[in-house]
Amino acid sequence: MARKPLTKPRKVASQERSRSTVDALVEATARILVKDGFDRASTNRIAEVAGVSVGSLYQYFPGKEALVVAVIERHQQEIMQTVRCELAEVLAQPVEKAVRKLVAVAVKAHRVDPKLHRVLAEQIPRVGKLEKVESFNRENYTLFRTYLQSHQDELRVNDLELASFICVTSIEALTHNAMLHNPKMLSDDSMETLVEEVACLVTGYLKGEQNGVQSAGSRRHRPD
């Protein structure tokens, strides 16, 4: 059985000099992942690019897997900061405007260092570090569920738990797959079209009617 990689840091940097060393190592790891990929990254190469000794690297990290996890966590923090700053305003907006904003923020989040995002999407399962991603998804789900509850009179869906799951999963899947497989969709020229189409899809589901078809959720508990 293959040994499970060590993904936790050996120690936390507490002083400014040590924090600078750790920051340099994490940044060097990110650059190497984008340029050369996971397999060609090594602790020797990371230390060289960071401008520190391999011994200094091993003071803080047991191996490259732990450094990849540190890159993942830093990237997730950058994305979550982007999302939190922009989503606070949606609670008071009508459904069409709020959904469009949610989709636009999802697209913007996937445009945060997209080359690194693509590499990390491949490596997250490999290093077995999904907690930050799951926490991020739960936060988005909770926010969307809260929004739907406060605007239920505008909706034609009744099961808000299911609706939140469908909407958040759809938005994430569409924007994530655009980033992975068709990054041109996230370019300045195409981004607005993607946002409009995904927002139309989600709004149509929430409103319950699109092209004359009612959703199953909108028909539940409705008087004839």
C-alpha positions in Angstrom: 0.0 0.0 0.0 1.3 3.4 -1.0 2.2 5.7 1.9 -0.3 8.5 2.4 1.5 11.8 1.7 2.1 14.2 4.6 0.1 17.4 4.0 0.4 19.3 7.2 3.2 21.8 7.8 5.9 20.8 10.3 5.6 24.1 12.1 3.8 27.5 11.8 5.9 30.5 10.9 5.5 33.1 13.7 8.2 35.6 13.0 8.4 38.0 10.1 11.5 36.4 8.7 10.1 32.9 8.9 6.8 34.0 7.4 8.7 35.5 4.5 10.5 32.2 3.9 7.2 30.3 4.0 5.6 32.8 1.6 8.6 32.4 -0.8 8.3 28.6 -0.7 4.5 28.7 -1.4 4.9 31.2 -4.2 7.7 29.2 -5.7 5.6 26.0 -5.6 2.7 27.8 -7.3 5.0 29.0 -10.1 6.5 25.6 -10.6 3.1 23.9 -10.7 1.9 26.2 -13.4 5.1 26.0 -15.5 6.2 22.3 -15.0 3.4 20.4 -13.3 3.2 18.4 -10.1 5.4 15.5 -11.3 8.3 17.8 -12.2 8.1 19.7 -9.0 10.6 18.7 -6.3 11.7 20.0 -3.0 15.1 20.8 -4.4 13.6 22.8 -7.3 11.1 24.6 -5.0 13.9 25.6 -2.6 16.0 26.8 -5.5 13.3 29.0 -7.0 12.4 30.3 -3.6 16.0 31.2 -2.9 16.3 29.2 0.3 18.0 26.0 1.3 16.4 22.6 1.2 17.0 22.4 4.9 15.0 25.5 5.5 12.2 24.1 3.4 12.1 20.9 5.5 11.9 23.0 8.7 8.4 24.0 7.7 7.1 21.3 5.2 7.6 17.6 5.2 7.5 17.4 1.4 6.1 18.9 -1.8 2.5 17.6 -1.1 2.3 19.8 2.0 3.5 22.7 -0.1 0.8 22.0 -2.7 -1.8 22.0 0.1 -0.4 25.4 1.2 -0.9 26.7 -2.3 -4.4 25.4 -2.4 -5.3 27.0 0.9 -3.8 30.4 -0.2 -5.7 30.2 -3.5 -8.9 29.4 -1.8 -8.5 32.3 0.6 -8.0 34.7 -2.3 -11.1 33.4 -4.0 -13.2 33.5 -0.8 -12.1 37.1 -0.2 -13.3 38.0 -3.7 -16.6 36.3 -3.2 -17.4 37.6 0.3 -16.7 41.2 -0.6 -19.2 41.1 -3.5 -22.0 38.8 -2.3 -23.0 40.8 0.8 -25.1 43.1 -1.4 -27.3 40.5 -3.1 -29.6 39.8 -0.1 -31.7 42.9 -0.9 -31.8 42.4 -4.6 -34.7 40.8 -6.7 -34.1 37.3 -8.0 -33.0 38.2 -11.6 -30.5 40.8 -10.4 -29.2 38.6 -7.5 -28.7 35.5 -9.6 -26.9 37.5 -12.3 -24.6 38.8 -9.5 -24.0 35.4 -8.1 -23.0 34.0 -11.5 -20.8 37.0 -12.3 -19.0 36.5 -8.9 -18.5 32.8 -9.6 -17.0 33.7 -13.0 -14.8 36.3 -11.4 -13.6 33.8 -8.8 -12.6 31.3 -11.5 -10.6 34.1 -13.2 -8.4 34.5 -10.1 -5.1 33.1 -11.5 -6.9 30.6 -13.8 -3.7 28.7 -14.8 -3.0 27.9 -11.2 -6.7 27.1 -10.7 -6.6 24.5 -13.4 -3.4 22.9 -12.0 -4.9 22.8 -8.5 -8.1 21.3 -9.7 -6.1 18.3 -10.9 -3.9 18.1 -7.8 -6.6 18.5 -5.0 -7.7 14.8 -5.3 -4.1 13.7 -5.6 -3.0 15.3 -2.3 -6.3 14.4 -0.6 -7.0 17.9 0.6 -10.7 18.7 0.0 -11.7 20.4 3.3 -11.1 23.9 2.1 -13.0 23.4 -1.1 -15.9 21.7 0.7 -16.0 24.6 3.3 -16.1 27.1 0.4 -19.0 25.2 -1.2 -20.9 25.0 2.0 -20.5 28.7 2.6 -21.9 29.5 -0.9 -24.7 27.0 -0.3 -25.7 28.6 3.0 -25.6 32.1 1.5 -27.9 31.0 -1.4 -30.3 29.2 0.9 -30.6 32.3 3.1 -31.3 34.4 0.0 -34.0 32.1 -1.3 -35.7 32.0 2.1 -35.8 35.8 2.3 -37.3 36.0 -1.3 -39.5 33.0 -1.3 -42.5 35.1 -2.4 -40.8 35.7 -5.7 -40.1 32.0 -6.3 -42.2 29.1 -7.7 -40.0 26.4 -6.1 -41.0 25.1 -2.7 -38.1 22.9 -1.7 -35.4 25.5 -0.9 -32.9 22.9 0.2 -33.1 21.2 -3.2 -33.3 24.5 -5.1 -30.1 25.7 -3.3 -28.3 22.5 -4.2 -29.3 22.6 -7.8 -28.5 26.3 -8.3 -25.1 26.4 -6.5 -24.0 23.1 -8.1 -25.1 24.3 -11.5 -23.3 27.6 -11.3 -20.1 26.1 -9.9 -20.1 23.2 -12.5 -20.7 25.5 -15.5 -18.1 28.1 -14.5 -15.5 25.5 -13.3 -15.8 23.4 -16.5 -15.6 26.6 -18.6 -12.3 27.4 -16.8 -11.0 23.8 -17.2 -12.1 23.0 -20.8 -13.0 26.3 -22.5 -11.1 29.2 -20.9 -12.1 31.5 -23.8 -15.6 31.6 -22.2 -14.0 33.4 -19.3 -12.2 36.0 -21.4 -13.3 39.6 -21.4 -15.0 39.2 -24.8 -17.1 36.1 -23.8 -17.6 36.5 -20.1 -20.8 38.6 -20.3 -22.4 36.0 -22.6 -21.6 33.2 -20.2 -22.9 35.1 -17.2 -26.2 36.0 -19.0 -26.9 32.5 -20.2 -26.2 30.8 -16.9 -28.2 33.5 -15.1 -31.1 32.9 -17.5 -30.9 29.1 -16.8 -30.9 29.5 -13.0 -33.5 32.3 -12.9 -35.8 30.2 -15.2 -35.6 27.3 -12.8 -36.3 29.4 -9.7 -39.2 31.3 -11.3 -40.6 27.9 -12.3 -41.5 28.7 -15.9 -39.2 28.7 -18.9 -40.4 28.2 -22.5 -43.8 27.4 -21.1 -42.7 24.4 -19.0 -43.2 24.3 -15.2 -40.7 22.6 -13.0 -41.8 19.6 -10.8 -40.9 21.7 -7.8 -43.1 24.6 -8.8 -46.1 22.2 -9.2 -45.9 20.8 -5.6 -48.5 22.1 -3.2 -50.0 24.5 -5.7 -53.7 24.8 -5.9 -55.3 23.6 -9.2 
